[in-house]
């Protein structure tokens, strides 16, 4: 019975997890789906045809499947479209989506003006989205605080082991001919602490989503560089004799150099991608607004696009708009130009806005009201993203601060404890100092590695993807090493000791 209960429990858990994930995806895409329905309705498209057009939007995969199911039941099973939507409202686990479908069906059946309902629903859903984003930032702040507490535990653990290494306990063990094994130090510095950080990184991954749709090529190139680097660091830690011939270069120096160099190349590649896409995200609301204003004065949608693309001031996004303009002037279909643009731009926000603008323009007739709605909410969504990024940016400075504190505090406690123990047992102080040097070399590499891993946590928190983590990893690893060197040089010189990382 227990075995059956455990088996059923696993099945129920998986179903619950899948349902929760489906609800989250639905509610994430819903604001933009409502916007598309509003744009199409304002352009005179019928509700059922709007569901058909939804099937073309690859940037909304969850609702694309939902639209496929709606069309399948109508055209294959012969059901009434409103009946299908009512049934979909009953089976969905998303309260927001259920309310939207209920209002949608009621508005159509009552003969009311659907575009008015959709405008009202769009306003409400974006307000809810704003509130949800505020709550998500609060959750992220809580996660960062928990991560900071974990780093304090890391610091206390490092200090504990360094204290034991620098007191007469090590001397007594040495005098009794008992083997002094550093296995526990290795496990803590290179297994236990990195695993804890990886757990927090996965939690951040579930909370914060990237606005870039595909960075797989960047990640593949990064893996080719990072895996050998990590293998080199762990090899040097496990087999110290491998780097003895490299003196005066020590293990911390080699580890820092390897981690920083291994991160810099992916970091540079990511910054190039991010610069283009962030500039495009900043520019797309202005571009849509320019298209809307050009359309208001009587230009056709295609000529409005060409006119708006001539404007200067879009930064790096201008070259893509120049390509768009030249293709339109040569008679290339608008959807084809969009396909060409999607090969270069990775931003989900930019591609979604372009897709909605194309659907609006292809409706024909008077597209001005639809373009005005798209422009208004594109500007609102961009403002939300800018505010969110501004609120998360201070955590980058917090990461630098905790990297410095871990390095400096460990050094201060180690040297202070050694000096106190040498006063008590001066005859065995040389043995304690050698043991402390060995421990500090291990923990110095552990601190540098820990800060390097923390960079990916900060990258995921601040920008929503691991590509951003490479630049922060290189920064934090370098900061940790410099802090270790400066603190050890300064304090060792004050007490007349040789630096402990040497």
C-alpha positions in Angstrom: 0.0 0.0 0.0 2.8 2.4 0.8 4.5 1.6 -2.5 1.3 2.3 -4.3 0.7 5.5 -2.3 4.2 6.7 -3.2 3.7 5.8 -6.9 0.4 7.6 -7.0 1.9 10.5 -5.1 4.6 10.9 -7.7 2.0 10.8 -10.5 -0.1 13.4 -8.8 2.9 15.6 -8.1 3.9 15.5 -11.8 0.4 16.3 -12.9 0.2 19.2 -10.4 3.6 20.5 -11.6 2.6 20.3 -15.3 -0.7 22.1 -14.6 1.0 24.9 -12.6 3.6 25.4 -15.4 0.8 25.5 -18.1 -1.1 28.1 -16.0 2.0 30.2 -15.7 2.7 30.1 -19.4 -0.9 31.0 -20.2 -0.9 34.0 -17.9 2.5 35.1 -19.1 1.2 35.3 -22.8 -2.3 36.4 -22.0 -1.7 40.2 -22.0 -0.3 40.1 -25.5 -3.0 37.7 -26.7 -5.7 40.2 -25.5 -3.8 43.0 -27.2 -3.8 41.0 -30.5 -7.5 40.3 -30.2 -8.1 44.0 -29.5 -6.0 45.1 -32.5 -7.8 42.7 -34.8 -11.2 43.6 -33.5 -10.5 47.3 -33.9 -9.5 46.5 -37.5 -12.8 44.7 -38.2 -11.7 41.1 -38.0 -14.3 38.7 -36.6 -13.6 36.8 -33.4 -13.3 33.4 -35.1 -10.9 34.8 -37.7 -8.8 36.3 -34.9 -8.4 32.7 -33.5 -7.3 31.6 -36.9 -4.6 34.3 -37.1 -3.4 33.3 -33.7 -2.1 30.1 -35.2 0.5 32.0 -37.2 2.2 33.6 -34.1 5.2 31.4 -33.2 6.1 33.8 -30.4 3.1 32.8 -28.4 3.5 29.0 -28.4 1.1 28.2 -25.6 -1.8 30.2 -27.2 -0.8 28.9 -30.6 -1.6 25.4 -29.3 -4.8 26.7 -27.7 -5.9 28.3 -31.1 -5.1 25.0 -32.8 -7.4 23.2 -30.4 -10.2 25.7 -30.8 -10.0 25.5 -34.6 -9.8 21.7 -34.6 -13.0 21.4 -32.5 -14.9 23.9 -34.7 -13.8 22.7 -38.2 -13.3 18.9 -37.5 -15.9 18.2 -34.8 -18.4 20.8 -36.1 -18.9 22.6 -32.8 -20.1 26.2 -32.4 -17.1 28.5 -31.8 -18.7 30.1 -28.7 -19.5 26.7 -27.3 -15.9 25.6 -27.7 -14.7 28.8 -26.0 -17.1 28.2 -23.1 -15.8 24.6 -22.7 -12.2 25.8 -22.8 -13.0 28.3 -20.0 -14.3 25.4 -17.9 -11.2 23.2 -18.3 -8.5 25.8 -18.0 -6.6 26.1 -14.7 -5.9 29.8 -15.2 -8.4 32.1 -13.5 -7.3 35.1 -15.7 -7.8 33.1 -18.9 -11.2 31.7 -17.6 -12.4 35.2 -16.9 -11.3 36.5 -20.3 -13.0 33.7 -22.2 -16.2 34.1 -20.1 -16.3 37.8 -20.8 -15.4 37.2 -24.5 -18.3 34.8 -25.0 -20.8 36.9 -23.1 -19.9 40.0 -25.1 -20.4 38.2 -28.4 -23.6 36.6 -27.4 -25.1 39.8 -26.0 -24.4 41.6 -29.2 -22.3 44.2 -27.5 -19.3 45.9 -29.1 -16.5 43.4 -28.7 -13.7 46.0 -29.1 -14.9 48.0 -26.1 -14.8 44.8 -23.9 -11.4 44.0 -25.2 -10.1 47.5 -24.5 -11.4 47.3 -21.0 -10.0 43.8 -20.5 -6.6 44.9 -21.9 -6.4 47.7 -19.4 -7.2 45.5 -16.5 -4.8 42.7 -17.5 -1.9 45.1 -18.0 -2.6 46.5 -14.5 -2.5 43.0 -13.1 0.7 42.4 -15.1 2.2 45.4 -13.5 1.2 44.2 -10.0 2.5 40.7 -10.8 5.9 42.2 -11.9 6.1 44.1 -8.6 5.5 40.8 -6.7 8.1 39.0 -8.8 10.7 41.6 -7.9 9.8 41.2 -4.2 10.3 37.4 -4.6 13.6 37.9 -6.3 14.7 40.3 -3.5 13.8 37.5 -1.0 15.8 35.0 -3.0 18.8 37.3 -3.1 18.6 37.8 0.7 18.5 34.0 1.1 21.5 33.7 -1.1 23.3 36.3 0.9 22.6 34.3 4.1 24.0 31.2 2.4 27.1 33.2 1.6 27.4 34.2 5.2 27.3 30.4 6.1 30.0 29.9 3.5 32.1 32.6 5.1 31.6 31.1 8.6 32.5 27.7 7.4 35.7 29.0 5.8 36.6 30.8 8.9 36.0 27.8 11.1 38.4 25.6 9.0 41.0 28.3 8.8 40.8 28.8 12.6 41.4 25.1 13.2 44.3 25.2 10.7 46.0 28.1 12.5 45.7 26.9 16.1 47.6 24.3 18.2 45.0 21.6 17.2 47.0 21.1 14.0 50.3 21.1 15.9 49.0 18.4 18.3 47.8 16.3 15.4 51.2 16.7 13.7 53.1 15.9 16.9 51.1 12.7 17.4 52.0 11.6 13.8 48.3 11.5 12.8 47.6 12.1 9.1 46.1 15.6 8.4 43.7 15.1 5.6 42.4 18.1 3.6 39.5 16.1 2.1 36.9 17.9 4.2 38.2 21.3 3.0 38.0 20.1 -0.6 34.5 18.8 -0.2 33.3 22.1 1.4 35.1 24.5 -1.0 34.6 22.6 -4.3 31.5 20.4 -3.9 29.2 21.5 -1.1 29.3 25.3 -1.6 29.0 25.2 -5.5 26.1 22.8 -5.2 24.3 25.2 -2.9 24.9 28.0 -5.4 23.6 25.9 -8.3 20.4 25.3 -6.3 19.8 29.0 -5.9 20.6 29.5 -9.6 17.9 27.0 -10.6 15.5 28.8 -8.3 16.3 32.1 -10.0 15.9 30.4 -13.4 12.3 29.6 -12.5 11.6 33.1 -11.2 13.2 35.2 -13.9 12.7 34.6 -17.6 14.9 36.0 -20.4 13.6 38.3 -23.0 15.9 36.7 -25.6 14.3 33.8 -27.3 17.3 31.8 -28.5 20.9 32.0 -27.1 21.7 28.3 -27.8 24.6 29.1 -30.1 26.2 31.3 -27.5 25.8 28.6 -24.8 27.3 25.9 -27.1 30.4 28.0 -27.7 30.6 28.9 -24.0 30.5 25.2 -23.0 33.5 24.5 -25.2 35.5 27.1 -23.3 34.2 26.7 -19.7 34.3 22.9 -19.4 38.1 22.7 -20.1 38.7 25.6 -17.7 36.8 24.0 -14.9 38.6 20.7 -15.6 41.9 22.5 -15.4 41.1 24.2 -12.1 39.9 21.0 -10.4 42.9 19.1 -11.7 45.3 21.6 -10.2 43.5 21.5 -6.9 43.5 17.7 -6.7 47.1 17.4 -8.0 49.1 20.3 -6.7 52.4 18.9 -8.1 51.1 19.8 -11.5 51.7 23.5 -11.0 54.8 23.4 -8.8 57.0 24.0 -11.9 55.0 27.2 -12.6 56.3 29.0 -9.5 56.1 31.9 -8.7 52.6 31.6 -10.2 50.4 30.0 -7.6 47.2 28.0 -7.6 44.9 31.0 -6.9 46.5 33.0 -9.7 46.1 30.1 -12.2 42.5 29.5 -11.2 41.6 33.2 -11.5 43.3 33.6 -14.8 41.6 30.4 -16.2 38.1 31.4 -15.0 38.4 35.0 -16.1 39.8 34.2 -19.6 37.2 31.4 -20.0 34.4 33.8 -19.2 35.6 36.8 -21.2 35.1 35.4 -24.7 31.4 34.4 -24.1 30.9 37.7 -22.2 32.1 39.7 -25.2 29.9 37.7 -27.5 26.9 38.1 -25.2 27.4 41.9 -24.9 27.3 42.2 -28.7 24.0 40.4 -28.8 22.6 42.2 -25.8 23.6 45.7 -27.1 21.8 45.1 -30.4 18.7 43.7 -28.8 18.4 46.1 -25.9 18.7 48.9 -28.4 16.0 47.3 -30.4 13.8 47.1 -27.3 14.3 50.7 -26.6 13.6 51.7 -30.2 10.6 49.6 -31.2 8.0 51.6 -29.2 9.3 54.8 -30.9 9.3 53.2 -34.3 5.7 52.0 -33.9 4.7 55.5 -32.7 6.3 57.0 -35.8 4.5 54.5 -38.0 1.2 55.4 -36.3 1.7 59.1 -36.7 2.6 58.7 -40.4 -0.5 56.6 -40.9 -2.6 59.3 -39.3 -1.7 61.9 -42.0 -3.0 59.6 -44.7 0.0 57.5 -45.7 -0.5 53.8 -46.4 0.8 51.4 -43.8 3.7 50.3 -46.1 4.6 54.0 -46.8 4.3 54.7 -43.1 6.9 52.0 -42.4 9.2 53.4 -45.0 8.8 57.0 -43.7 9.4 55.9 -40.1 12.5 53.9 -41.0 14.1 57.0 -42.4 14.2 58.7 -39.0 17.6 59.0 -37.4 18.2 58.3 -33.7 17.4 54.6 -33.4 21.0 53.8 -32.7 22.2 50.3 -33.7 18.6 49.4 -34.6 18.8 51.8 -37.5 20.7 49.3 -39.7 17.8 46.8 -39.4 15.3 49.4 -40.2 17.4 50.5 -43.2 17.2 46.9 -44.4 13.5 46.8 -43.8 13.0 50.0 -45.8 15.1 48.9 -48.7 13.2 45.6 -48.9 9.8 47.3 -48.8 10.9 49.7 -51.5 12.0 46.8 -53.7 8.5 45.2 -53.2 9.5 42.5 -50.8 6.3 41.3 -48.9 6.1 42.6 -45.4 5.9 39.2 -43.8 9.1 38.2 -45.7 10.9 41.2 -44.3 9.8 40.2 -40.8 11.2 36.7 -41.4 14.6 38.2 -42.4 14.6 40.5 -39.3 13.8 37.6 -36.9 17.0 35.9 -38.0 19.0 38.8 -36.5 16.9 40.0 -33.5 16.7 37.7 -30.4 14.4 39.9 -28.3 10.9 38.3 -27.8 9.5 41.8 -27.0 10.7 43.2 -30.4 9.6 40.3 -32.4 6.2 40.2 -30.8 5.6 43.9 -31.4 6.6 43.5 -35.1 4.3 40.5 -35.5 1.4 42.4 -34.0 2.1 45.4 -36.3 2.2 43.1 -39.3 -1.1 41.5 -38.4 -2.6 45.0 -37.9 -1.3 46.3 -41.3 -2.4 43.2 -43.2 -6.0 43.6 -42.1 -6.3 46.5 -44.5 -8.8 49.3 -44.2 -8.4 51.9 -41.5 -5.5 50.5 -39.4 -5.0 53.8 -37.5 -7.0 52.8 -34.4 -5.3 49.5 -34.1 -1.8 51.0 -34.5 -2.7 53.6 -31.8 -3.6 50.8 -29.4 -0.4 48.9 -30.2 1.8 52.0 -29.8 0.2 52.9 -26.5 0.7 49.5 -24.9 4.1 48.9 -26.4 5.3 52.0 -24.6 3.7 50.9 -21.4 5.3 47.4 -21.6 8.7 48.9 -22.3 8.3 51.2 -19.3 7.6 48.2 -17.1 10.7 46.4 -18.4 12.9 49.5 -17.8 11.6 49.9 -14.3 12.1 46.2 -13.5 15.7 46.3 -14.8 16.4 49.5 -12.8 15.1 47.9 -9.6 17.3 44.8 -10.1 20.5 46.6 -11.0 21.6 47.3 -7.4 22.1 43.6 -6.8 25.1 43.8 -9.1 26.8 46.1 -6.6 25.7 43.9 -3.8 27.5 40.9 -5.4 30.7 42.9 -5.6 30.4 43.9 -2.0 29.9 40.3 -0.7 32.8 39.1 -2.9 35.1 41.6 -1.2 33.8 40.8 2.3 34.2 37.0 1.9 37.8 37.4 0.8 38.9 40.1 3.3 37.1 38.7 6.3 38.5 35.2 5.8 42.0 36.7 5.6 41.6 38.9 8.7 40.3 36.0 10.8 43.0 33.6 9.6 45.9 35.9 10.3 44.5 37.2 13.6 43.8 33.7 14.9 47.3 32.5 13.9 48.9 35.4 15.7 47.0 34.7 18.9 47.8 30.9 18.7 51.5 31.6 18.1 51.7 33.6 21.3 50.3 30.6 23.2 52.4 27.9 21.5 55.3 29.5 19.8 57.3 26.3 19.6 54.9 24.8 17.2 53.8 27.9 15.4 55.7 27.1 12.2 53.7 23.9 11.8 50.5 25.8 12.3 51.5 28.5 9.9 52.3 25.9 7.1 49.0 24.2 7.7 47.2 27.6 7.6 49.0 28.4 4.3 47.8 25.2 2.8 44.2 25.8 4.0 44.3 29.4 2.8 45.4 28.3 -0.7 42.6 25.8 -0.9 40.0 28.3 0.4 41.3 31.1 -1.7 40.6 29.1 -4.8 37.2 28.1 -3.3 36.3 31.7 -2.7 37.3 32.7 -6.2 35.3 29.8 -7.6 32.3 30.6 -5.4 32.3 34.3 -6.6 32.6 33.1 -10.2 29.6 30.9 -9.8 27.7 33.8 -8.1 28.1 35.8 -11.3 25.7 33.4 -13.1 23.2 33.9 -10.2 23.5 37.7 -10.6 23.2 37.4 -14.4 20.0 35.4 -14.1 18.6 37.8 -11.6 19.5 41.0 -13.4 18.9 40.2 -17.0 17.1 36.9 -16.9 19.6 34.7 -18.8 22.9 32.9 -18.1 24.6 34.6 -21.0 24.8 37.8 -18.8 26.4 35.7 -16.1 29.7 35.4 -17.9 30.5 39.1 -17.6 29.6 39.1 -13.9 31.5 35.9 -13.3 34.7 37.3 -14.7 34.1 40.5 -12.7 33.5 38.8 -9.4 36.3 36.3 -9.8 38.7 39.2 -10.4 37.3 41.2 -7.5 37.7 38.2 -5.2 41.3 37.6 -6.2 42.3 41.2 -5.9 40.7 41.4 -2.5 42.5 38.3 -1.3 45.9 39.6 -2.5 45.6 43.1 -1.2 44.3 42.0 2.2 46.9 39.3 2.6 49.7 41.5 1.5 48.7 44.3 3.8 48.0 42.2 6.9 51.0 39.9 6.4 53.3 42.9 6.0 51.9 44.4 9.3 52.7 41.2 11.2 55.9 40.4 9.4 54.6 37.2 7.8 54.9 35.9 4.2 51.6 36.1 2.2 49.5 33.0 2.8 48.7 32.4 -0.9 52.4 32.1 -1.8 
